Amino acid sequence: MAGIEQRILKLSILATALVACGGIAFGLWSGSQSIVFDGLFNAIDSCMALLALLVSRLLVKQPGRRFQQGYWHFEPLVLALNGSVLVLLCVYALINSIGGLLRGGHALAFDAALVYALLTLACSVLMLGYQRRHNRKLKSELIQLDIQSWLISTLITAALLAAFVVGYLLQDTSWQWLTPYIDPAVLALLSLLLIPGPLRTVIKAVKQVLRITPEALEHEISGLMAGMTRRYGFECSSHSVAQIGRGLFVEIQIVLPEAMDRWKVSELDDLRAEIAAAIGREGPNRWLAIAFTRDRRWL
């Protein structure tokens, strides 16, 4: 699975780099700020996809002396960095677009811009479909992030295409005076629409970096331990849960009743296995520690 994930990310990096270079070059040649923005957006995505590939390779490595609990924390760090850079890019583009509108806009060769938008849209749609098809089985967070990036790229290009079609149709009409404003207006609209997406990614990633327990996960473990306590008569229990990237970390401490003093180690192991099975998500991404004691001070 890890090999397939890395192969998909490599292809994405190559495709994104080609689209980015084409967008920046064409945007500078044609004087289109919105196309340059599209190219820069893809360039940042290409760099972030490269980081995601490096993280993907780290996640399949065994924990080492310095990172004894694995490399899961690198995943939300990459997500936070990616989202932060995209938010800054959108804010910068919004400021530039407002300045362009105030200056009266600028002329744009709509026929050439239409060709660029069509080619870029075709590439984005193909990559989006390819990654979605493969990630139905992989369920990779890193590929899911890349899918979101390609979806955003597709929406950006579709918006550019629609705007360029309108600009092309307005030429040589009584509404031609609007055409210089189309490029900065589209850039402003795209910037405003795109900011919430990466901002949500940053907030989610920062919560994981800070090890803030998701409310749903806390309810799940609390409900499980309440049921186990009723069933076995535990005196009490405590737990700590964290979701860091694709890594799930669960620690549970249980104070046993006096009636379980004579339980064998094998019986406690069976109880531990029952709790582990109830939690689910068994695999290399789950870190689970369940401790039994008769002394409340170890909670």
Secondary structure, DSSP 4 states (H G I P E B T S, - for coil): -HHHHHHHHHHHHHHHHHHHHHHHHHHHHHT-HHHHHHHHHHHHHHHHHHHHHHHHHHHTSPP-SS-TT-STTHHHHHHHHHHHHHHHHHHHHHHHHHHHHHTT-----HHHHHHHHHHHHHHHHHHHHHHHHHHHHH--HHHHHHHHHHHHHHHHHHHHHHHHHHHHHHTTSTTGGGHHHHHHHHHHHHHHHHTHHHHHHHHHHHHHHTTPPPHHHHHHHHHHHHHHHHHH--SEEEEEEEEETTEEEEEEEEE--GGGTT--HHHHHHHHHHHHHHH---STTEEEEEEEES-GGG-
